[in-house]
Amino acid sequence: MRSMTGYGRATAVIGEYSLAVQVSSVNRRTLDLTVSLPKDWESLESAVSEQARRFATRGKVHVAMELATAATVDEIAWDEPAVAAALAKLAALAAGQGIGFRPTPELLWQIANSRRKPAGLPEADAARPEVLGALEAALHGFSVMRAKEGEALLIDFLARIGTLRRLVEAVANRAPQVTPAYREILFRRLREAGLDLDLDDDRVLREIALFADRCDISEEITRFRSHLDQFAALLKSEGEIGRKAEFILQELSREAHTMGSKANDLSISRHVIELKNELERVKEQIANVE
């Protein structure tokens, strides 16, 4: 199981540049992949997207690549004539205003940096191996983080499945007692009303049979157990889980709702309310699963 939330980062040196690759993702029902590349490398977007899709099938995933000059001070190529011209222009401006002009090291550094000779950016095809290599490393870290969060989610799901099993078994244990309890209530009300009816009277038996049929939730309990087994097995399977799990949870909620509406019993209704609450918690968490 993998979470849809993840982050990975890697760096590489390409010529005079340092490349930083970051991969991040948040929840999304489908895969929404965006790629941000240096303008001169936009031809690599297809290869970058294809590689990223091998690591994510759901979520809003963003791949960002940023370049910075990696050259040391000794390696920086200054445009010295341009720096000298800028200083001369500033000196002339100061003299015209009657202001003494003595450049500070900080000013000289700022002007020199603004007049630096641009370093040559490698062509996209030449940079492809380093770019995709750094991306692979970032995606690996991204995948590891998703897997670790997925393990924590799985532990939580298994505990909640245990709670759901206990609740549905409590419903199953109570269900056979509903009709006999109704029968006693019916006989008591008949006696209180002064109606002297035999216990084997067809009308009484028919009423009890109709009530038993309306309140029979054995099929719903069986289907709920089956869906819960499917859900538990799915959580431990490989590949994409989220969308399949959402469908099973819808079926579980439907069975729980039917149990509550048919049972006509306070104890069962209380258990069903707890079932529904627990299923809602699971639905909230499954939204984080790929």
C-alpha positions as a Markdown table, in Angstrom:
| # | Residue | x | y | z |
|---|---|---|---|---|
| 1 | Met | 0.0 | 0.0 | 0.0 |
| 2 | Arg | 1.2 | 3.5 | -0.9 |
| 3 | Ser | 0.1 | 6.9 | 0.3 |
| 4 | Met | -0.7 | 9.6 | -2.3 |
| 5 | Thr | 1.4 | 12.1 | -0.2 |
| 6 | Gly | 5.1 | 12.0 | -0.9 |
| 7 | Tyr | 8.3 | 14.1 | -1.5 |
| 8 | Gly | 11.7 | 13.3 | -3.0 |
| 9 | Arg | 14.7 | 15.4 | -3.9 |
| 10 | Ala | 18.0 | 14.9 | -5.8 |
| 11 | Thr | 20.7 | 17.0 | -7.3 |
| 12 | Ala | 23.2 | 16.7 | -10.1 |
| 13 | Val | 26.0 | 18.8 | -11.6 |
| 14 | Ile | 25.7 | 19.5 | -15.4 |
| 15 | Gly | 28.5 | 21.5 | -16.8 |
| 16 | Glu | 28.7 | 24.8 | -14.9 |
| 17 | Tyr | 25.2 | 24.3 | -13.4 |
| 18 | Ser | 23.7 | 22.6 | -10.4 |
| 19 | Leu | 20.4 | 20.8 | -11.1 |
| 20 | Ala | 17.9 | 20.3 | -8.3 |
| 21 | Val | 15.0 | 17.9 | -8.9 |
| 22 | Gln | 12.0 | 17.9 | -6.6 |
| 23 | Val | 9.0 | 15.5 | -6.8 |
| 24 | Ser | 5.9 | 16.1 | -4.6 |
| 25 | Ser | 2.4 | 14.9 | -4.5 |
| 26 | Val | -0.9 | 15.4 | -2.7 |
| 27 | Asn | -4.3 | 13.6 | -2.9 |
| 28 | Arg | -6.2 | 13.5 | -6.1 |
| 29 | Arg | -8.8 | 10.9 | -7.4 |
| 30 | Thr | -6.8 | 10.4 | -10.7 |
| 31 | Leu | -3.2 | 11.1 | -11.7 |
| 32 | Asp | -2.6 | 14.8 | -12.4 |
| 33 | Leu | 1.0 | 15.2 | -13.4 |
| 34 | Thr | 2.7 | 18.6 | -14.0 |
| 35 | Val | 6.3 | 19.1 | -15.0 |
| 36 | Ser | 8.3 | 22.3 | -14.6 |
| 37 | Leu | 11.6 | 22.4 | -16.7 |
| 38 | Pro | 14.1 | 25.1 | -17.8 |
| 39 | Lys | 12.9 | 26.6 | -21.0 |
| 40 | Asp | 15.8 | 25.2 | -23.1 |
| 41 | Trp | 15.0 | 21.7 | -21.9 |
| 42 | Glu | 11.3 | 21.6 | -22.6 |
| 43 | Ser | 11.9 | 18.8 | -25.2 |
| 44 | Leu | 12.7 | 16.5 | -22.3 |
| 45 | Glu | 9.1 | 16.9 | -20.8 |
| 46 | Ser | 7.8 | 13.7 | -22.5 |
| 47 | Ala | 10.7 | 11.6 | -21.1 |
| 48 | Val | 10.3 | 13.1 | -17.7 |
| 49 | Ser | 6.6 | 12.5 | -17.6 |
| 50 | Glu | 7.0 | 8.9 | -18.8 |
| 51 | Gln | 9.5 | 8.2 | -16.0 |
| 52 | Ala | 7.3 | 9.8 | -13.3 |
| 53 | Arg | 4.3 | 7.8 | -14.4 |
| 54 | Arg | 6.1 | 4.6 | -13.5 |
| 55 | Phe | 6.1 | 5.7 | -9.8 |
| 56 | Ala | 2.6 | 7.1 | -9.5 |
| 57 | Thr | -0.9 | 6.1 | -10.7 |
| 58 | Arg | -3.0 | 8.5 | -8.6 |
| 59 | Gly | -2.5 | 11.9 | -7.0 |
| 60 | Lys | -1.5 | 15.5 | -8.0 |
| 61 | Val | 2.2 | 15.0 | -8.7 |
| 62 | His | 4.5 | 17.9 | -9.5 |
| 63 | Val | 8.0 | 17.5 | -10.9 |
| 64 | Ala | 10.2 | 20.7 | -10.6 |
| 65 | Met | 13.7 | 21.1 | -12.0 |
| 66 | Glu | 15.7 | 24.2 | -11.1 |
| 67 | Leu | 19.2 | 25.2 | -12.3 |
| 68 | Ala | 21.8 | 27.3 | -10.5 |
| 69 | Thr | 25.4 | 28.2 | -11.4 |
| 70 | Ala | 27.7 | 25.7 | -9.9 |
| 71 | Ala | 30.9 | 27.4 | -10.8 |
| 72 | Thr | 33.3 | 28.6 | -8.0 |
| 73 | Val | 34.6 | 32.2 | -7.8 |
| 74 | Asp | 37.8 | 31.2 | -9.6 |
| 75 | Glu | 35.7 | 29.7 | -12.4 |
| 76 | Ile | 33.3 | 32.6 | -12.9 |
| 77 | Ala | 33.8 | 34.4 | -16.2 |
| 78 | Trp | 33.4 | 38.2 | -15.6 |
| 79 | Asp | 32.6 | 40.6 | -18.4 |
| 80 | Glu | 35.3 | 43.0 | -17.2 |
| 81 | Pro | 34.8 | 45.7 | -19.9 |
| 82 | Ala | 31.1 | 45.8 | -19.1 |
| 83 | Val | 31.9 | 46.1 | -15.3 |
| 84 | Ala | 34.5 | 48.9 | -16.0 |
| 85 | Ala | 32.0 | 50.8 | -18.2 |
| 86 | Ala | 29.3 | 50.6 | -15.5 |
| 87 | Leu | 31.7 | 52.0 | -12.9 |
| 88 | Ala | 32.8 | 54.8 | -15.2 |
| 89 | Lys | 29.2 | 55.7 | -15.8 |
| 90 | Leu | 28.5 | 55.8 | -12.1 |
| 91 | Ala | 31.6 | 57.9 | -11.5 |
| 92 | Ala | 30.5 | 60.4 | -14.1 |
| 93 | Leu | 27.0 | 60.6 | -12.6 |
| 94 | Ala | 28.4 | 61.2 | -9.2 |
| 95 | Ala | 30.8 | 63.9 | -10.5 |
| 96 | Gly | 27.9 | 65.7 | -12.2 |
| 97 | Gln | 26.1 | 65.9 | -8.9 |
| 98 | Gly | 29.2 | 67.0 | -7.0 |
| 99 | Ile | 29.4 | 63.7 | -5.0 |
| 100 | Gly | 32.6 | 61.9 | -4.3 |
| 101 | Phe | 32.6 | 58.4 | -5.7 |
| 102 | Arg | 34.6 | 55.6 | -4.1 |
| 103 | Pro | 33.2 | 52.1 | -5.0 |
| 104 | Thr | 32.9 | 49.7 | -2.1 |
| 105 | Pro | 33.7 | 46.0 | -2.5 |
| 106 | Glu | 30.0 | 45.2 | -2.1 |
| 107 | Leu | 29.1 | 47.5 | -5.0 |
| 108 | Leu | 31.8 | 46.1 | -7.2 |
| 109 | Trp | 30.5 | 42.5 | -6.4 |
| 110 | Gln | 26.9 | 43.5 | -7.3 |
| 111 | Ile | 28.0 | 45.1 | -10.6 |
| 112 | Ala | 30.3 | 42.2 | -11.5 |
| 113 | Asn | 27.5 | 39.7 | -10.9 |
| 114 | Ser | 25.1 | 41.6 | -13.0 |
| 115 | Arg | 27.6 | 41.7 | -15.8 |
| 116 | Arg | 28.7 | 38.1 | -15.6 |
| 117 | Lys | 29.2 | 36.3 | -18.9 |
| 118 | Pro | 26.4 | 33.8 | -19.3 |
| 119 | Ala | 27.5 | 30.2 | -18.8 |
| 120 | Gly | 26.6 | 27.9 | -21.6 |
| 121 | Leu | 23.7 | 25.6 | -20.8 |
| 122 | Pro | 24.1 | 22.1 | -22.2 |
| 123 | Glu | 21.8 | 21.1 | -25.0 |
| 124 | Ala | 18.8 | 19.0 | -23.9 |
| 125 | Asp | 19.9 | 15.8 | -25.6 |
| 126 | Ala | 23.4 | 16.1 | -24.0 |
| 127 | Ala | 21.9 | 16.7 | -20.6 |
| 128 | Arg | 19.3 | 14.0 | -20.8 |
| 129 | Pro | 21.3 | 11.2 | -19.0 |
| 130 | Glu | 22.1 | 13.5 | -16.0 |
| 131 | Val | 18.6 | 14.9 | -15.9 |
| 132 | Leu | 16.9 | 11.5 | -16.0 |
| 133 | Gly | 19.4 | 10.1 | -13.5 |
| 134 | Ala | 18.6 | 12.8 | -11.0 |
| 135 | Leu | 14.9 | 12.4 | -11.6 |
| 136 | Glu | 15.2 | 8.6 | -10.9 |
| 137 | Ala | 16.9 | 9.3 | -7.6 |
| 138 | Ala | 14.2 | 11.9 | -6.6 |
| 139 | Leu | 11.5 | 9.5 | -7.6 |
| 140 | His | 13.0 | 6.7 | -5.5 |
| 141 | Gly | 13.0 | 8.9 | -2.4 |
| 142 | Phe | 9.4 | 10.0 | -3.3 |
| 143 | Ser | 8.4 | 6.3 | -3.6 |
| 144 | Val | 10.0 | 5.3 | -0.3 |
| 145 | Met | 8.1 | 8.1 | 1.5 |
| 146 | Arg | 4.8 | 7.0 | 0.0 |
| 147 | Ala | 5.5 | 3.4 | 1.0 |
| 148 | Lys | 6.3 | 4.3 | 4.6 |
| 149 | Glu | 3.1 | 6.4 | 4.9 |
| 150 | Gly | 1.2 | 3.5 | 3.3 |
| 151 | Glu | 2.5 | 1.1 | 6.0 |
| 152 | Ala | 1.1 | 3.4 | 8.7 |
| 153 | Leu | -2.2 | 3.6 | 6.9 |
| 154 | Leu | -2.4 | -0.2 | 6.5 |
| 155 | Ile | -1.9 | -0.7 | 10.3 |
| 156 | Asp | -4.8 | 1.8 | 10.9 |
| 157 | Phe | -7.0 | 0.1 | 8.4 |
| 158 | Leu | -6.4 | -3.4 | 9.9 |
| 159 | Ala | -7.4 | -2.1 | 13.3 |
| 160 | Arg | -10.6 | -0.6 | 11.9 |
| 161 | Ile | -11.5 | -3.8 | 10.1 |
| 162 | Gly | -11.3 | -5.6 | 13.4 |
| 163 | Thr | -13.7 | -3.0 | 14.9 |
| 164 | Leu | -16.1 | -3.5 | 11.9 |
| 165 | Arg | -16.0 | -7.3 | 12.3 |
| 166 | Arg | -16.9 | -7.1 | 16.0 |
| 167 | Leu | -19.8 | -4.7 | 15.3 |
| 168 | Val | -21.3 | -6.9 | 12.5 |
| 169 | Glu | -21.0 | -10.0 | 14.7 |
| 170 | Ala | -22.8 | -8.1 | 17.5 |
| 171 | Val | -25.6 | -7.4 | 14.9 |
| 172 | Ala | -25.6 | -11.1 | 13.8 |
| 173 | Asn | -25.9 | -12.3 | 17.4 |
| 174 | Arg | -28.8 | -10.0 | 18.1 |
| 175 | Ala | -30.7 | -10.5 | 14.9 |
| 176 | Pro | -32.2 | -14.0 | 15.8 |
| 177 | Gln | -33.7 | -12.5 | 19.0 |
| 178 | Val | -35.6 | -9.7 | 17.3 |
| 179 | Thr | -38.6 | -11.8 | 16.1 |
| 180 | Pro | -39.1 | -13.7 | 19.5 |
| 181 | Ala | -39.0 | -10.3 | 21.3 |
| 182 | Tyr | -41.6 | -8.9 | 18.9 |
| 183 | Arg | -43.8 | -11.9 | 19.5 |
| 184 | Glu | -43.7 | -11.3 | 23.3 |
| 185 | Ile | -44.5 | -7.7 | 22.8 |
| 186 | Leu | -47.4 | -8.5 | 20.5 |
| 187 | Phe | -48.9 | -11.0 | 22.9 |
| 188 | Arg | -48.6 | -8.6 | 25.8 |
| 189 | Arg | -50.4 | -5.9 | 23.9 |
| 190 | Leu | -53.2 | -8.3 | 22.9 |
| 191 | Arg | -53.7 | -9.3 | 26.5 |
| 192 | Glu | -53.6 | -5.6 | 27.6 |
| 193 | Ala | -56.2 | -4.9 | 24.9 |
| 194 | Gly | -58.5 | -7.7 | 26.3 |
| 195 | Leu | -58.3 | -9.7 | 23.1 |
| 196 | Asp | -58.5 | -13.4 | 23.9 |
| 197 | Leu | -56.6 | -14.8 | 20.9 |
| 198 | Asp | -55.0 | -18.2 | 20.8 |
| 199 | Leu | -51.2 | -18.2 | 20.3 |
| 200 | Asp | -51.7 | -20.4 | 17.2 |
| 201 | Asp | -54.3 | -18.1 | 15.7 |
| 202 | Asp | -53.7 | -17.6 | 12.0 |
| 203 | Arg | -53.9 | -13.9 | 12.3 |
| 204 | Val | -51.3 | -13.8 | 15.0 |
| 205 | Leu | -49.0 | -16.2 | 13.2 |
| 206 | Arg | -49.3 | -14.2 | 10.0 |
| 207 | Glu | -48.4 | -11.0 | 11.7 |
| 208 | Ile | -45.4 | -12.5 | 13.3 |
| 209 | Ala | -44.3 | -14.1 | 10.0 |
| 210 | Leu | -44.7 | -10.8 | 8.1 |
| 211 | Phe | -42.6 | -9.0 | 10.8 |
| 212 | Ala | -39.9 | -11.7 | 10.7 |
| 213 | Asp | -39.7 | -11.3 | 6.9 |
| 214 | Arg | -39.5 | -7.5 | 7.0 |
| 215 | Cys | -36.8 | -7.7 | 9.7 |
| 216 | Asp | -34.7 | -10.5 | 8.2 |
| 217 | Ile | -31.2 | -9.1 | 7.7 |
| 218 | Ser | -29.3 | -12.4 | 7.3 |
| 219 | Glu | -28.5 | -11.6 | 3.6 |
| 220 | Glu | -27.2 | -8.2 | 4.4 |
| 221 | Ile | -25.0 | -9.6 | 7.2 |
| 222 | Thr | -23.6 | -12.2 | 4.8 |
| 223 | Arg | -22.9 | -9.7 | 2.1 |
| 224 | Phe | -21.3 | -7.3 | 4.6 |
| 225 | Arg | -18.9 | -10.0 | 5.8 |
| 226 | Ser | -18.1 | -10.9 | 2.3 |
| 227 | His | -17.3 | -7.3 | 1.3 |
| 228 | Leu | -15.2 | -6.9 | 4.4 |
| 229 | Asp | -13.2 | -9.9 | 3.5 |
| 230 | Gln | -12.6 | -8.5 | 0.0 |
| 231 | Phe | -11.6 | -5.2 | 1.5 |
| 232 | Ala | -9.0 | -6.8 | 3.8 |
| 233 | Ala | -7.6 | -8.9 | 1.0 |
| 234 | Leu | -7.4 | -5.8 | -1.3 |
| 235 | Leu | -5.4 | -3.8 | 1.3 |
| 236 | Lys | -2.7 | -6.4 | 1.2 |
| 237 | Ser | -2.5 | -6.7 | -2.6 |
| 238 | Glu | -0.1 | -5.1 | -5.0 |
| 239 | Gly | -0.7 | -2.2 | -7.4 |
| 240 | Glu | -3.4 | 0.4 | -7.2 |
| 241 | Ile | -5.8 | 0.0 | -4.3 |
| 242 | Gly | -7.6 | 3.3 | -3.7 |
| 243 | Arg | -10.4 | 3.3 | -6.3 |
| 244 | Lys | -11.2 | -0.4 | -5.8 |
| 245 | Ala | -11.4 | 0.2 | -2.0 |
| 246 | Glu | -13.7 | 3.1 | -2.5 |
| 247 | Phe | -16.1 | 0.9 | -4.4 |
| 248 | Ile | -16.1 | -1.8 | -1.7 |
| 249 | Leu | -16.7 | 0.8 | 1.0 |
| 250 | Gln | -19.7 | 2.0 | -0.9 |
| 251 | Glu | -21.1 | -1.5 | -0.9 |
| 252 | Leu | -20.4 | -1.9 | 2.9 |
| 253 | Ser | -22.2 | 1.4 | 3.6 |
| 254 | Arg | -25.2 | 0.2 | 1.5 |
| 255 | Glu | -25.5 | -3.0 | 3.5 |
| 256 | Ala | -25.1 | -1.2 | 6.8 |
| 257 | His | -27.8 | 1.2 | 5.9 |
| 258 | Thr | -30.2 | -1.6 | 4.9 |
| 259 | Met | -29.5 | -3.5 | 8.1 |
| 260 | Gly | -30.4 | -0.4 | 10.1 |
| 261 | Ser | -33.6 | 0.3 | 8.2 |
| 262 | Lys | -34.9 | -3.3 | 8.4 |
| 263 | Ala | -33.9 | -4.5 | 11.8 |
| 264 | Asn | -36.5 | -2.6 | 13.8 |
| 265 | Asp | -34.4 | -3.2 | 17.0 |
| 266 | Leu | -32.8 | -0.6 | 19.2 |
| 267 | Ser | -29.7 | -2.7 | 20.0 |
| 268 | Ile | -29.1 | -3.4 | 16.3 |
| 269 | Ser | -29.6 | 0.3 | 15.4 |
| 270 | Arg | -27.0 | 1.3 | 17.9 |
| 271 | His | -24.5 | -1.2 | 16.4 |
| 272 | Val | -25.3 | 0.0 | 12.9 |
| 273 | Ile | -24.7 | 3.6 | 13.9 |
| 274 | Glu | -21.2 | 2.6 | 15.1 |
| 275 | Leu | -20.7 | 0.7 | 11.9 |
| 276 | Lys | -21.5 | 3.7 | 9.8 |
| 277 | Asn | -19.3 | 6.0 | 11.8 |
| 278 | Glu | -16.4 | 3.6 | 11.5 |
| 279 | Leu | -16.9 | 3.2 | 7.8 |
| 280 | Glu | -16.9 | 7.0 | 7.4 |
| 281 | Arg | -13.5 | 7.1 | 9.1 |
| 282 | Val | -12.2 | 4.4 | 6.8 |
| 283 | Lys | -13.5 | 6.4 | 3.8 |
| 284 | Glu | -11.7 | 9.5 | 4.9 |
| 285 | Gln | -8.4 | 7.6 | 5.2 |
| 286 | Ile | -8.8 | 5.6 | 2.0 |
| 287 | Ala | -8.8 | 9.0 | 0.2 |
| 288 | Asn | -5.1 | 9.1 | 1.0 |
| 289 | Val | -4.3 | 5.7 | -0.7 |
| 290 | Glu | -3.0 | 5.4 | -4.2 |
